[in-house]
Structures are given as structure tokens and as C-alpha cells.
């Protein structure tokens, strides 16, 4: 009898594990019975920013992040992400990885924020986005765009979209005619590695710049 019970235990534990029983069959930490959320700062982060910058108006900023290197003992299959405090522009709120949050730019177009964990360990960031926000000037019927290294722009001109990579331009400047433009905005995307105070984080920024 005991042998049968012992043989059945592994199967029972498997059914009770994260993969063996969920309420929805997804890995969503809200719907999954196995929460597995770390409340400690990760070793490194990947940050995502989406900017929409209408002409002569303040840019709106959407923030998203992913943590790399589990911040505590939740290193098994039950791990579903991070829950931290985000402090930005004098406000504090709880955030979860892989979700979108509105943030504020400073007057000089920096994103300044902190990620604080349950032990009050803080990681502070000051990311300069002014080179993107102020990357273009309009000169009559011409738009001049400064394309930074590790960045590219998408210009929607006739007859097709043109992509320009900053690494391939000798003086970083690309110009195009407004008369050839199909859209009154351009896309600006950057991918930077080893950013942040400890040079352990990666950053992706996408912006729509209107003129």
C-alpha cells in the first residue's frame, strides 16, 4: 500500500506545480495560481520608451521594462516577473514588468526615475532623450535630422519609406524635402547597450516626431 502511495506522490506534486495546474493555461501572473513575482531589484534591466512628440507640444512617454537575473530565490519555473516601486516626477507607484506606464519628461527632456524594491534598495536612472526630441530642424521646405549612432530614422517620402542608419552617415545629418513627404512625422529608433549608472542595462527608444 505504501509503495503505491510513494509512487503516486511525484505525479501529485507535478499536478500541483506551476505547469501542472493553472486557472487559464497562461503564464499571466494575474490569472496563474503560481504567482512567482520578485519584489527585489534585478541584476540588469531592459528598458523600453515610446515617445510621441507633436509639434510645439510636450512629448508623451510610455515606459516598459524587463528584468534580467532573478533578484531573489524565485529562480524556478514559477517565476513570472518583477513588482517594484517606480518613482518619477515626484510620484510613486507600483509597477510590473512587461506592462506600459505613462511617465514624464523633465524640462531638459531627460527621463529621471528610480526603481525601488521591497528592501528599499534603489536603482536611479537619468536617461537623456533630448538628442531624439530635438533631433530635427525645419529649414524652408527641408527637414534636417541629426541621426545619432546606434539609431535609425524612418522617413515616409514618395514613393516609399526610407530608413537611414546613423552609423552609416559620416556627419550624422540627413536631409529630405517636405514636398516629397507622405507623412508629417518621422520615426526615430535607438538601441543602446550597457547604459545606467552601473552599465548593466539595455535601452530601446522609439519616437514619432511631428513637424
Secondary structure, 3 states (H helix, E strand, C coil): CHHHHHHHHHHHHHHHCCCCCCCCCCCCCCCCCCCCEECCCCCEEEEEEEEEECCCCCCEEEEEEEEECCCCCCCCCCCCEEEEEEEECCEEEEEECCCCEEECCCCCCEEEEEEECCCCCEEEEEEECHHHHCCEEEECCEEEEECCCCEEEEEEECCCEEEEEHHHCCCCEEEEEHHHEEEEEEEEEEEEEEECCCCCEEEEEEEEEEC
